[in-house]
Structure formats: structure tokens, C-alpha cells
């Protein structure tokens, strides 16, 4: 995944979080949404930890290609929350490089939503 593609995935996570916060509390909304980031360094400075988590998740999935991994196992392997792994996995499924389906996780063997690098 290129840096620009990763920035778009991370931007989608930020947009989702800001939109959700806006829906829950309209008075707290003051940050413009980043739909199509044009400057990677600007996005990285705004993303902070989220950019790092997205990169760690995509790197881990790529390293374990073609294994299918669930959010729980991704989170445990990377030391992040399951919800963080879920947000990144859901965002990267929009790219052509990753696929998210219902299948058997390579690590835990449970049948549930899994993500893999195509």
C-alpha cells in the first residue's frame, strides 16, 4: 500500500470518527472533514496515532499474506483495541489491495469477518 493510499484510509477513519461525533453532539463539531487528503504530511500531522495504527495493521496483514485474520486476532497481535483494528480493516476493504469477507481466521479458527491482502 502506497503512502497516499494509506493516507486515504487513515483519512476515512478520521472522517468516520468526526461524522459520528457530529451526529452524537452537533454542538461539538468544529473540525472540517478530510475527504480526499492532498498533502500527506498535513494528514500525518493531523492523524498522529491513527496513522501509526493504520500503518501497523496494513503492514501486519501484508506480512501474513494470504492469511485471513479477524479483528480480535489483529488487535491482540498488535497490542491495540479491537475497535481500532475493526476501523482500519473496514476502511481498507474499500481498496483493491485488501478484501474483507466472512471466513475462518487463521489464528483463532473462528468463522467471522476477516481481512486479507489480495
C-alpha positions in Angstrom: 0.0 0.0 0.0 1.5 3.3 -1.0 1.7 6.3 1.4 -1.0 8.1 -0.4 -3.4 5.1 -0.3 -2.6 4.7 3.4 -3.3 8.4 4.0 -6.7 8.0 2.3 -7.5 5.0 4.5 -6.5 6.9 7.6 -8.4 9.9 6.4 -11.5 7.7 6.0 -11.1 6.6 9.7 -10.9 10.3 10.8 -13.9 11.2 8.7 -15.9 8.4 10.2 -14.9 9.4 13.7 -15.7 13.1 13.2 -19.0 12.4 11.5 -20.0 10.1 14.3 -19.1 12.7 16.9 -21.1 15.3 14.9 -24.2 13.1 14.9 -23.9 12.4 18.6 -23.3 16.0 19.6 -23.8 18.6 16.9 -22.5 21.4 19.0 -19.1 19.8 19.4 -18.4 19.7 15.6 -15.8 22.3 14.6 -13.2 20.4 12.5 -13.7 20.2 8.7 -13.8 16.6 7.3 -10.8 15.4 5.3 -12.4 13.6 2.4 -9.6 13.5 -0.1 -6.3 14.3 1.6 -4.0 16.1 -0.8 -0.9 16.6 1.4 0.4 13.5 3.2 2.5 15.5 5.7 -0.5 17.6 6.6 -2.6 14.5 7.1 0.1 12.7 9.1 0.4 15.7 11.5 -3.4 15.7 12.0 -3.6 11.9 12.3 -0.9 11.2 14.9 -1.6 7.9 16.5 -4.3 6.8 14.0 -1.8 7.0 11.1 0.6 4.7 13.0 -2.2 2.2 13.8 -3.4 2.1 10.2 0.2 1.5 9.0 0.8 -1.2 11.7 -2.4 -3.0 10.7 -1.7 -2.9 7.0 1.9 -4.0 7.4 0.8 -6.9 9.6 -1.8 -8.1 7.2 0.7 -7.8 4.3 3.3 -9.7 6.3 0.8 -12.6 6.9 -0.4 -12.7 3.3 -2.6 -14.6 2.1 -3.8 -15.5 5.7 -7.3 -14.2 6.6 -7.3 -12.6 10.1 -10.2 -11.4 12.3 -10.2 -8.0 14.1 -9.7 -9.7 17.5 -6.5 -11.5 16.4 -5.2 -8.4 14.7 -5.8 -6.4 17.9 -4.1 -9.0 20.1 -1.1 -9.3 17.8 -0.6 -5.6 17.6 -1.5 -4.6 21.1 -4.4 -2.3 20.1 -8.1 -2.3 20.8 -10.4 -4.5 18.7 -12.4 -1.4 17.7 -9.2 0.2 16.3 -8.4 -2.9 14.3 -12.1 -3.0 13.1 -12.0 0.6 11.9 -8.8 0.1 9.9 -10.0 -3.2 8.4 -13.3 -1.7 7.5 -11.6 1.3 5.8 -9.0 -0.7 3.8 -11.7 -3.0 2.4 -12.6 -0.1 0.1 -9.2 -0.5 -1.6 -8.4 -3.1 -4.3 -5.5 -4.4 -2.3 -7.5 -5.8 0.6 -10.6 -8.0 0.9 -12.9 -8.3 3.9 -15.3 -11.2 3.9 -16.8 -13.8 6.3 -14.3 -16.6 6.6 -12.2 -18.6 9.0 -9.5 -16.7 10.9 -6.0 -18.3 10.5 -5.1 -17.6 14.1 -8.2 -18.4 16.2 -10.0 -20.7 13.7 -13.4 -18.9 14.3 -15.7 -18.1 11.4 -16.3 -14.4 11.3 -15.4 -11.2 9.5 -11.8 -11.5 8.3 -9.5 -9.3 6.2 -6.7 -10.4 3.9 -4.3 -8.9 1.4 -5.2 -9.9 -2.1 
